[in-house]
Amino acid sequence: MRVRAVFIQEFYKVMGGFQIEVELDEGATVRDLIEKLDSEVYRGFKELILEDDRLKHPVEVAVNGRRIDFLDGLDTRLRDGDRVLFSPRALFVV
């Protein structure tokens, strides 16, 4: 399946662009996406957003406009065509 990882604010510069299409196995989670981005796009991405296996404060991640802390957190399952937004600061998604 393919998902679109979107980066805003400082992450845009670090990741070298606004968005990246990523191929993942069926049933992959947000955690799997982070691992793939860390290994294939920017080594160190995981350390930018995770601390002790949870999101660093105030980093926010949203899947299709919904913050993952209102879903299943890092274990939120992704589906083909999902859009995953990474922000270094808290967002108010409306």
SVG drawing of the C-alpha trace seen along z (x, -y; Angstrom):
<svg xmlns="http://www.w3.org/2000/svg" viewBox="-13 -26 34 32">
<polyline fill="none" stroke="black" stroke-width="0.4" points="0.0,0.0 1.0,-3.6 0.7,-6.4 1.6,-10.1 3.9,-11.4 3.5,-15.2 6.0,-17.4 5.3,-21.0 7.3,-23.7 10.9,-22.6 10.3,-19.0 9.8,-20.3 13.4,-21.4 14.8,-18.3 13.0,-15.9 13.8,-17.8 10.3,-18.5 6.6,-18.9 5.5,-15.3 6.8,-11.8 4.9,-8.8 5.9,-5.7 5.3,-2.1 4.3,0.0 3.1,3.5 -0.6,4.0 -1.5,3.6 1.4,1.2 1.2,-1.3 2.3,-4.9 5.3,-3.3 6.2,-1.3 6.0,-4.5 8.3,-6.3 10.8,-3.4 10.8,-3.3 11.3,-7.1 14.2,-6.8 15.9,-4.1 15.2,-5.2 14.7,-8.9 16.5,-10.6 18.5,-8.7 17.7,-10.3 14.0,-11.1 12.9,-8.7 15.0,-10.6 13.4,-13.9 9.9,-12.8 10.2,-9.9 11.4,-9.7 11.1,-6.5 8.9,-5.0 6.3,-7.9 6.0,-11.2 8.2,-14.0 6.3,-17.0 5.1,-19.0 5.4,-16.9 2.0,-16.0 1.1,-13.3 -2.2,-13.2 -3.7,-10.6 -6.2,-12.0 -6.6,-15.1 -7.1,-13.2 -4.4,-13.4 -3.1,-9.9 -3.5,-10.5 -7.3,-10.3 -6.8,-7.1 -4.5,-4.2 -1.3,-6.3 1.7,-5.0 -0.1,-1.7 -2.7,-3.4 -3.1,-1.2 -2.7,-2.8 -4.6,-2.1 -3.8,-2.7 -4.1,-6.4 -3.8,-7.7 -2.2,-11.0 0.1,-11.2 1.0,-14.7 4.1,-15.3 4.5,-18.6 7.2,-19.6 4.7,-21.6 1.2,-21.0 -1.6,-21.6 -5.2,-22.4 -6.8,-20.4 -10.3,-21.5"/>
</svg>
